[in-house]
Amino acid sequence: MTLRRHQVSGALTLQRLAASLLTILGAIAFVVASLGLYGTLAQTVEQRRPEIGIRMALGARDVDVLWQFTLRGLALASVGVTIGASIYPVVGRLLKNQVYGVGSIDTASLAVTAAIFAIVSGAASFATALRAARVDPTRSIRAE
């Protein structure tokens, strides 16, 4: 019995290695995408700092600026999720033979990934929006 288990384990080693590599690469891609979204939003806030300062000097509330940048970040994330969901069936067919028990279109995986990315992008959007809401109007106007 143990010889048979050893043979089966040896036969599945390559598949386990491929699955582990795909998991690691997927996690790296997720982290890079999250950092890219945060970096893009942070750069947008930095470029628009004078405009934000003028708006706040003219009476815009912190909450308005917070919502503006949070919604902007979520809109960017939704575009990314939409593009990813449209590419998913093609990539799913290519990877169908690599992962046992997963069909070419696994809606549960797609939904979980989209939800996690939405949560992470919401947090990144909120963090940059907080930064935008803390802009001091007098400093940003003087800087211009």
Secondary structure, DSSP 4 states (H G I P E B T S, - for coil): -HHHHHHHHHHTHHHHHHHHHHHHHHHHHHHHHHHHHHHHHHHHHHHTHHHHHHHHHTT--HHHHHHHHHHHHHHHHHHHHHHHHHHHHHHHHHHTTTSTT--S--HHHHHHHHHHHHHHHHHHHHHHHHHHHT--HHHHHHH-
